[in-house]
Amino acid sequence: MITAATVLLIAVVYWPVRHGGFVWDDIINFVENDWLQAGSQWQHYILRDFNGWTNYFRPVGVGLFTIQVRLFDNQPGPMHLVSLGMHLCNTALIGALAVRVMGPLKALGQHARLAWLAACMLFYGLHPVLIETVAWVGTQYDQLATGFMLLGTCAALSLRRRIVRASMVGLCFFLAICSKESAASFPVLFLLLDWVVFAKSSQGTDMAAVRRSFLRRNSAVIIAILIASVGYLLFRNFGLGHLLQHVPMRGGDLSVLDNLQKIALTHFTYLRVLIYPWNGLSPIHSFDPSHFTSFRPAIALILAGLVALLLWATVAVYRRASEAACVVLVIASALLPVLNIVPTSFTLSLYHERYAINALAFGTLLLPLLPWSRPSVVSPQLARMLLSALAVVWIGSSVLTIRSTLPLWLDDERLWLWALEDNPTSELAQYNAVAALLRNNKLTDAGAHIDAFAARGNMCARCDLLVANTELSQGNTQRAETLVGRILQSPETAGNLEVRGDYFLTAGRLALVQGRNPAAINLLRSGIALNPGQLWAQVDLATALSNAGQLKDALSAANEAVEMADELNRPLVATWRDGVEEMLERSSSRSE
């Protein structure tokens, strides 16, 4: 009854998600591209290249997206409800595990157990750091991975037959890590949790004997996890063609000492959002990499404190299965995959709230085991009143935060204007805000944004490119020419080959509209050489060649356009190509 009522409350709080749209990468993955919608393409993208991924391998998550896209005809509302359903299932799993964790606590009465059950579920289910995972369809990877990790932990704490227990834990681990790479922390998390519960159940027994019994209990599980790990690595290498590729870091690779400062600050920030999550929420948290290239005494103190805390916790967990120490190690282990110790390109933000999901889930499960002592000067009745008041304040603050933040996550324009308020110099926030405004036909607002951004001394060549191409589509060549000139002066155009290629394509398109066909041909060819595969650029090149009287080259370019067109656009492009071919035939006839 408590479980059902708690899940219902959380569902009511998050119910507005049913009206949400696609945001951020969802627009690329589900709206602008048909990767998962058409034919059998999903069989390729389920293993590689989805959203341009290099090191991400998430076949279970992409498979789930494929089912939803086809089942719901690519409508966001039902997909949002799937995200909510996954969150509610994970919350229910937290409740089921909390009951098992409290099993060894013989002195805990029935009312106290029910209170802790509700507290654990509410703490997890209404924690504001999870707003992102519920409101953004693209983060179903996090929900999936956490769900399989919790299922594996349920199997570890519930099943008695060694082979069945080991097989289920190994299977859940394999599915979790195939949902998201952060599940690599699962073996440590479940072993820590199982160790504390097992030690509690063995009170009065010599700790050395308890450790030996614990190893015997989990020997088969450890073997199953090793088999699952090898299987995952082989599957990953088959899917991606590699295990891990180095991707240049934004701002350049940091030195070891610089990176240690960054890791320490990131870890400390995650601890802050877990304890005090009501302020500072945002889709991104931009940072300046150069901040870590000089010695920061405050960060050095944080690093020293974290190292000392981890050393104490490791010793305390090993020697006496300390519950508080286990919480420290669980949170540190869960955060380890998202501290960017292995450099990858996701670090445009210092941290993301959703990455704290596993630390929150497994840390929550340990709360009932902590030694919650009551000061002797406080009566039991007063203690209960104070705890009840604290719970009401926490729940109320969380509900208000969720309800005020959800609308920002359910609309892409509002999401990025919000992100831009908190990150006014972020090119990522600026680019996405401009793109959202243009999708909503707010060209004037988008133009004002890029001009204000440039006036503050910030450069976003990609933003200017978006607006310039939209201006060209609407025939505003003078405004487009001004923007193309600004793009040419941008350091990003000089240093980034992809941006330079887009500049050539946009400048070539402008030259074509202005009737400067020879210039358009040269610019478009340069752009296509840098950024091949863009249909509109190939069509523009063929048009410029045709206008310049180079009909054979125009037909060749038109044939390439037909080959690269998708099933939807191919008939239209083929008809246009046939027109070019007819022009060539008429020209040949006149020559004869």
N, C-alpha and C positions, 0 to 999 in steps of 0.2 A: 504493500500500500504506500509506504514512504517512497519507494523507488518510483512508482507510477506517478505520484503527486509531484515529485521533484522534476521528473522528466517533462511532465505537462507544463509546469511553471516555466522551465527553460524554453520549451517550444513556444509558449505564448510570448515570452520576451523577444524571441528571434523571429516571430511570425512575419514581420514586414519583409523578410528576405524574399518572400514569394513574388513580390513585385519588382525584384531587382533585374537589371540588365547585365549585359556583358561589359566588363571593364578590363583595362590594361592588356595583358597578353591574350585574354579571351577573345578580343576583337581580331587579333592576328590569327589565332588558332581556329576560331569557329565562324568568323564573319568574312574576313578578307581572303581566307584560303579554304579550299575544300579538301584539305589533307585527309580528313577522316570521313567525309561525306560521300565521295564519289567512288563507285566501283570497289576495286581491291587495293587502292592506294594505302589503306590503313595497315596492310601487311608489311609494307616498307617502313612507314612512319612509327609503327609500334616499337621498332627496334632502333631506328636511327633517324637523324635529321629533323625530328619534330621540333618546330620553332627554332631551327638553326642550332640545336644543341650540339656541343662537342663532347662534353664529359658527363652529361646527364643520361642515365639509362633507367627508364621507368616504364617498362612494358605493361605492368599491371594497371598503372594509372592511365596510360594512353589507351589501353584496352577498354577500361571503364568509360572513358570519354567517347570512344567509338560507339559503344552501346547506347549511351545517352543521346548523342548527336542524332543517331538514326531512329531511336525509339521515340524521341520527343521532337523530331523534325527541326532540330537545331534551335529550339526555343529556350531562352534563358530561365524562365520561371520554374519549370519542372526540374531543371538542373540545380537551381538554388535549393529547391526542396530536398533533392538528394543530398546536397551538402549538409543541410540542417539535419536530415535523418541520420547521416553518418556521425554528426556531433552528438546527437541524442543517444545513438548506440554506444559510442565511446563513453559517454557519461554513465550509462547503465552498466557498462563493464567496470568502470571505476567503482560503482556501488557494489557490484558482485565481488570484486577483489578486496574492497575494504572489509567486507564481511569475513573473508578468509584470512586477511591480515590480522583482524581482531580475535581470531580463533583462540590463540594461546593466552589471551588476557582473561584469566579465570575470574579476577576480581571485578571485572567490568559488568555492571548490571544491564538488564534488558533495555531500560530507558536510555542509558548512556550509549549502548550500542546503536540504537535507532538514531539518537542525536548525532553520533559520529558518522553514521551512514549518510544522513541528510547533509551534514556539513561537508563531507568529502565530495559528494555529488554537486552540491551548490558551488563549492569553491572552484571546482574544475569547470563545471558547466557554465557558470556566469563570470568566469575570470575574463577581464577585458582584453588580455593578450590574444585571446582566441577569436576575437571579432573578425579578424582578417580571414581565418580559416573557414568561417561559416559564411561570410558575406561574399567572398571571392571564389567563384567556381574553379578557377585555375589552381587553387590550393588544396584541391581534393587529394593530392598526393600526400600532404601532411596528415589529413584525416585517415587515409587508408593505412599509411605506415604505422601510425599510432594505434589504430584499431587492431592490426595484426600483432603488434607488439603486446598489447593488452590481452589479446586472445592467447598468445603464447605463454604469457605469465599466468593466466587462468589455468591453462593446461599444466604448467609446472607446479602450481599450488594445489591442484585438485586431483589430478590423475595419480594412481598408485602403481599401475603396471609399468615397469621400467621401459620396455620397448615402445609401448603405446605412448607413454609420456614423452620419451625422447623424440619419437617420430613427429608428434604434434608440435612440440617446441621447434624442432628443426624446420618443419613445413611452414609454420607461422613466421619464423625468421626469414626464410627464403622469400615468402610473399611480401613481407614488410620491406626488405631491402630492394626488391624489384618494384616497389611502389615509390620509395625515395631513399637516397643513399644515406641519409642521416640515421636510418635504422641500424647502421653498423654498430651503434652503441648498445643495441638490445642485449647481447650476451652479458655484458657487464651489469646492465640495469636489473635484469631478472635475477642474476646470481646474487647481487647485493640484497635485493628484496627477499629472495628465498633464504639467504643466509641469516638475516635478522629474524625472520619468522621462525626458521628452524631452531635458531639459538634460543628464542623465547620459549619454544615448545620443549626445549631440553634443559631448562633451568635446574640447577642443582647438580648437573653433570660436569665433569672436568672439561674445560674448554678444548684441550688437546684432543680428547675423545670426540667432542662435538665436531671439531674440524674434520677429523677422519671420517666420521659418519656422513658429514655433509658432502665430502668429496665422493664417497661411495654412492651416495644418493644421486649425485649429478654427473657421474662419470659417463653414463650412456648419453645423457643430454649434451655434454661437451663434445662427444664424438659426433653426434647428430649435427651439432652446429658447425663443426669443422667440415663435415661432408657438405652441408648446405652452403658454406662459404666457398668451397672449391667449385661447387656446381654453379654458384652465382658468378664467380670470376670467369669460368669458362663460357657461360651464357653471355656475360657482358662483353667478353672479347669477341665472341661470335657476332653479337649484335652491332657493336660499335666499330669493330676492327682494331681496337686497342683498349687498354685498361684505363689509362689516364694520359691526357695530353696537356703539356704546359701551355697555359694561356697567359699572355702578358697582363699584368695587373694594371688597373687604372692608376696613372701617376708614376708607373714604373715599379719594379720589384723593390721591396724594402730590404734593408739589411737584417741580419738575425736580431740584433738588439732593437732596431726600430720595430720589427714585427712583433717582438715580445711586448713592447709598450702597447701596440695596437691590440694584441690579444688580451692583455690585462684590462684595458679600458673596455673592450667589448664584453668580456666576462662580467666585469663589475656592472655594466649597464644592464645586462640581462638579469642580474640579481636585483637590480633596482626595479625593473619592470615587473618582475615576479612578485615583489613585496609591495610596491606602490605603483599600480598599473593605470591610474586614472588620468595622468597627465602625460603629454608628450607623444600621444599616439599619432602615427602618420604612416602613409604608404611607404615612404622612404625616409632615411635619415642620412643625408649626404654628409661627407666629411672631406677634409683636405688632407691627402696623404702626407704632405710636407709637415703636418702637425707632429708627426711621430719621428721625424728625421733629426730632431734635437732632443737632448735629455730633458725629461719632465719629472721633477722631483715628486710631484703628487702621484703620477702614474707609477713611478718606481716604488713608492710606499704601498700602493694598491697591489702591485705585483708581489712584493715581499709578503704582504699580508695574505694574499691568496695562496702562495706557496706554503707558508707556515700552516695555514688552515688545512690545506690538502695533506700535508705530512702528518699533522695531528690526527686528521680523520682516518687516514690509512692505518695508522697504528691502532687507533681506538676501535675501528671496525674489526681488525684482525684479532686483537687481544681479548676484547670483551663484547663484541657485537653491539657497540654503542649505537642507539637509534639516531641520536642527533648527528653523530659522525657519518652515519649511513646516508642521512639526508644530504649532507655536504657532498659526499662522493657521488650520489645519484645525480644531483644537479650538475656537478662538474662533468660527469661522464656523458650525460644527455646533451650538454652544450658543446662537448668536444668537437663533434663534426661540423658545427656551425661557427666556430671561432676563426675559420680561415687559416688554420695552421698549414694545411696544404693549399697553396695559393691557387685560386680559380677566379674566373672573371665575374662572379656574382657580387663582388664587393663594391658595387656602386654605392651601397649603403653600409654604414658601420654595423648595423644590425637590423633585423626584422622581427617584429613581435611574434609572428607565427613560428619562428624557429625555436621558441621557448616551449612548444607544445609538449615535447617528451619530458623535459625537466619538470614541467607543471604536473603532468599525469603521474609520473612515478614518485615525485616528491609529495604529492597529495596523498598517495596511498600510505605513506609512512607517518602522516600526522597523528593518527590514533595511538601509535606506539610511543610517541614522545613522552617524557616524564613531565606532564603538566602539573607542577606543584602549585598549591594554593597557599598564599601567605597566612600565617596562623592568626593574624589580627582580623582577617576577613571571614565572616560567617559563611556557611555553605549557601544560605539563601541569597546573601548579597553577591557572592561569587557567581551564582547562576544568573542573577539579574544583570550583572555587569557583562557577562558573556553573551547573554541574550541581546543586550543593547548593542554590543560590539557587532554581533552577527547581523542585526537589523541595519546598522549603519553600513557595514560592508556590502550587504546585498543591495541596499538602496542605492549606494554609490555606483555599484557595478551595473545595476539595471539602468540607471540614468545615463551612464557612460555608453552602454550598448545602444540604447534607444536614440541618443544624440549622435552617435558615430555611424550607425547603420546607414542612414540616408546618404551619407557621404560616400559610402562604399558601393551603393547600388546604382550610381550614375557616373559614367566616366568623366564627364565634364566637371561635375562637382568634386570628384575624387582628386583630379589633378590641380584644380584651382586651390583646393585645400592643401595639397602637397606643396604647391608653389608658395603659399603663405608661410609655411614652416621652413621651406628651403628655397629662399628667393634667388639664390645664385645657382641653383641646380639646373644644368642643361637637360637632364632627364625629365624633371618635372615640367620645365618649360616646353620641351618638345611634345610631351604627352598632352599637356593642356592645350597647346596650339592645335594638335591633331584632333582633339575632342571638339574644340570650337569649330573647326572646319567641317567635321562630320555633321555638326548641327547647323551648318550653313550660317555661321557667324563670322564671316570673313572680316568684317570691320573690327570686331573684337580681337580676332587673331592678329590682325595687322597692328593694332594698338599694343598688344602684348609683346610682339617681337621688337617693336620700336622702343618701348619702355625698357625692355631687357637690354637692348644694345646701348641705350642712352646711359645705363648704369655701368657701362664698361664690360658687360658680359657678352660673350659671343656664342651664338647658336646657329651655325651655318645650316644645319638640318632643318631648323625651324623656318629660317628664311626660304629654304628650298620648297618646303611645303606651301607656304603662302605664295611664293612666286609662281608655282605651277597652278595654283588655284586662280590667281589673278590672270594668268594666261588663258585658262579655260573660260574665263568670263570676258576675255577681250581687253583687259586692262594692261596693255603693253607698256605704258609709261611707268606704272608702278612696278611691274615685273622687271623692267630694265634697271630701275633704281636698286631693287633687291639683288639682282644678278651682279651688279657692280659691288655691292656690299659683301656678297658671298665670295667674290674673287679676292677681296682684301682680307678675308678671314684666315687666321693661322691654321684653322682646322682644315680648310681647303688645301693648303700647302702640305700639311703633314699627314692627312688621312686619305688613302687612295680611294676608298669607297665614297667619301664625301666629294673628292675631286671628280670622280666619275659622274656622280649625280650633278655636279656643277656643269660639266661639259654637256650632259644631256639636256639640262634646263636651258643653258645658254643656246644650245643648238635648236631647241624648240622655239625659243624667242626669235632667233635669227630666221627660222622658217616662217613664222608668223609675219615678220617684218619684210619678207621677200628676199632676204639675203641668202639665197640658196647655196652658193659655194661655201660660205662660212658655216652654214647649217650642216652641210655634208661633213666638213672637217671636224666640227665640234661633236656631232653625233657619232661619228666613227671613233673618235677618241673616247667618248663616254661609254660606248658599247664595248670597246676593248677592255675597259676597267670594270664595268658592271654589266656583263652579258646577261641575256635571258629576259630582258624587259620588253614586252610585246609592243607597248606604245612607242618606245624608242626605235624599234625596228620599223614600225609603220611610218614614223616621222622620217627616218632615213630614206625609205623607199619613195616617200612623197617628195622630199627634197631632190633626190636624184631624178625623179620624173619631171619635176618642175625645171630642172637644169637641162633637160633633154637627154640625159644619160639613161635611156629606156632599158637597155640590156642589164645594166647594173641595178636599176630600179626593180626589174622583174626578179632578179636574183635575190634582192633584199626582201621583196614581197613573198617569195617562196619560203625564205627563212622565217618570216613572220607567220605564215600558215603552219609551218612545222612546230613552232613554239606555242601557238595558240591552244588554249584548252578547248574541251568539247563544246562549251557554251559559246565561245567567241569564234571558233574555227569557221563556221559557215559564213559569217559576216566578213571575216578577213579573206576567205577564199573568193568571195564575190568581188571584193575590192581588188584582189590580185588578178582576177580575170579581166577586170577593167584595164589594169596596167598592161596585161598581155595583149588585149585588143589594140591599145594605143601603139604598142610596138609593132604589131602586124600591119596596122594602117601606115605607120611610118615606113616600114619596109616596102610596102606596096608602092608608096609614092616615090621611093628611091628607085625602084625598078622601072 
